[in-house]
Every structure is written in C-alpha cells, then in structure tokens.
C-alpha cells in the first residue's frame, strides 16, 4: 500500500512540475516578443516627438 500511495504522489508531483515548466516557457515567450516590440514603439515615439537618439562619436 505504501508504494501505491507513493507512486500516485510522485506521479502528481511530476505532472505539476511539467505544468510549471510549460507556464514559465509561455511567459518567457511572451516577454521575448513584447520587449523588442516595446523598444521599437519607444524609439519610434521618441523620434516622432523630435528626440535625438543617435550615439555620439
């Protein structure tokens, strides 16, 4: 009986870990797409209002 309970507990624990890894992967993917988009929007808006964003040489 101990091994049956342990097997069910371990199976549920592994399933939970895979769900957490999947969720973290989705969050990272959203941020990976959102950050370049936000940077592009920021620089576009800055140029529209006349800010000089060139690097000095």
VEXKOLVO-833183 format. One record per residue: x, y, z of N, C-alpha, C in turn. Coordinates in Angstrom, 2 decimals, m for minus. Last residue first. Layout:
residues N
     n.c1     n.c2     n.c3    ca.c1    ca.c2    ca.c3     c.c1     c.c2     c.c3
        X        Y        Z        X        Y        Z        X        Y        Z
...
***
This chain:
residues 57
     n.c1     n.c2     n.c3    ca.c1    ca.c2    ca.c3     c.c1     c.c2     c.c3
    29.90    60.23   m31.51    31.09    59.51   m31.99    32.35    60.14   m31.49
    26.80    59.52   m29.83    27.88    60.43   m30.18    29.12    59.65   m30.59
    24.01    57.92   m31.29    25.14    57.81   m30.39    26.21    58.82   m30.79
    20.76    59.43   m31.55    21.98    58.92   m32.16    23.09    58.88   m31.13
    18.30    60.46   m30.85    18.73    59.22   m30.21    19.99    58.64   m30.82
    16.69    63.32   m30.23    17.85    62.85   m30.98    18.41    61.63   m30.26
    13.15    63.75   m30.42    14.35    63.47   m29.63    15.46    62.93   m30.52
    10.70    64.28   m31.73    11.89    65.08   m32.03    13.10    64.84   m31.17
     8.50    62.74   m31.61     8.44    63.99   m30.83     9.74    64.77   m30.93
     9.30    60.61   m33.23     8.15    61.41   m33.63     8.10    62.74   m32.87
    11.36    59.47   m31.75    11.69    60.16   m33.00    10.54    61.05   m33.46
     9.81    58.38   m29.69    10.83    59.38   m29.38    11.23    60.15   m30.63
     8.26    56.50   m31.09     7.60    57.64   m30.45     8.60    58.75   m30.14
    10.34    54.74   m31.84     9.50    55.40   m32.86     8.82    56.63   m32.28
    11.28    53.91   m29.37    12.16    54.67   m30.23    11.38    55.38   m31.33
     8.93    52.59   m28.42     9.54    53.68   m27.67    10.41    54.54   m28.57
     8.48    50.59   m30.34     7.46    51.61   m30.13     8.05    52.82   m29.40
    10.84    49.08   m29.95    10.55    49.69   m31.25     9.53    50.82   m31.09
    10.46    48.25   m27.29    11.61    49.08   m27.66    11.37    49.79   m28.98
     8.16    46.68   m27.60     8.11    47.86   m26.75     9.28    48.81   m27.05
     9.20    44.66   m29.25     8.08    45.49   m29.70     7.97    46.78   m28.90
    11.14    43.49   m27.58    11.54    44.19   m28.81    10.43    45.09   m29.36
     9.24    42.61   m25.47    10.34    43.55   m25.22    10.83    44.22   m26.50
     7.40    40.73   m26.54     6.95    42.04   m26.08     8.09    43.04   m25.93
     8.79    38.38   m27.09     8.13    39.09   m28.19     7.80    40.52   m27.78
     9.72    37.68   m24.59    10.68    37.74   m25.70    10.09    38.46   m26.90
     7.36    37.58   m23.12     8.31    38.65   m22.87     9.31    38.79   m24.00
     6.28    35.23   m24.24     5.55    36.49   m24.33     6.49    37.66   m24.11
     8.26    33.35   m23.52     7.97    33.61   m24.93     7.23    34.93   m25.11
     8.03    33.39   m20.74     9.28    33.83   m21.36     9.06    34.16   m22.83
     5.46    32.29   m20.51     5.72    33.65   m20.03     6.99    34.21   m20.65
     5.89    29.71   m21.53     4.95    30.62   m22.20     5.19    32.06   m21.78
     7.70    28.72   m19.62     8.09    28.83   m21.01     7.19    29.78   m21.79
     6.05    28.68   m17.38     7.22    29.55   m17.39     7.71    29.75   m18.82
     4.26    26.66   m18.19     3.78    28.02   m17.93     4.93    29.02   m17.97
     5.97    24.44   m18.34     5.22    24.88   m19.51     4.76    26.33   m19.35
     6.80    24.23   m15.70     7.79    24.47   m16.74     7.11    24.98   m18.01
     4.34    23.64   m14.49     5.07    24.85   m14.11     6.08    25.20   m15.19
     3.76    21.18   m15.66     2.85    22.30   m15.86     3.55    23.62   m15.53
     5.83    19.63   m14.67     5.76    19.86   m16.11     4.81    21.01   m16.43
     5.20    19.65   m11.93     6.46    20.24   m12.40     6.40    20.53   m13.89
     2.80    18.20   m11.94     2.80    19.59   m11.50     4.06    20.30   m12.01
     3.71    15.69   m12.68     2.75    16.38   m13.55     2.73    17.86   m13.21
     5.28    15.05   m10.46     5.91    15.21   m11.78     5.00    15.95   m12.73
     3.24    14.87    m8.51     4.33    15.85    m8.36     5.02    16.10    m9.70
     1.74    12.73    m9.42     1.12    14.05    m9.34     2.19    15.14    m9.24
     3.66    10.68    m9.15     3.07    10.97   m10.47     2.45    12.36   m10.48
     4.13    10.69    m6.39     5.21    11.04    m7.31     4.66    11.40    m8.70
     1.57     9.84    m5.50     2.13    11.13    m5.07     3.22    11.59    m6.03
     1.37     7.32    m6.66     0.40     8.36    m7.01     0.93     9.75    m6.64
     3.57     6.06    m5.39     3.52     6.16    m6.86     2.56     7.26    m7.29
     2.81     6.17    m2.69     4.00     6.89    m3.13     3.99     7.07    m4.65
     0.60     4.46    m2.76     0.42     5.86    m2.38     1.59     6.69    m2.86
     1.94     2.12    m3.50     0.84     2.63    m4.33     0.60     4.11    m4.03
     3.73     1.74    m1.39     4.25     2.01    m2.74     3.16     2.54    m3.68
     1.96     1.23     0.74     2.86     2.38     0.78     3.34     2.74    m0.62
     0.83    m1.19     0.00     0.00     0.00     0.00     0.87     1.26     0.00
***
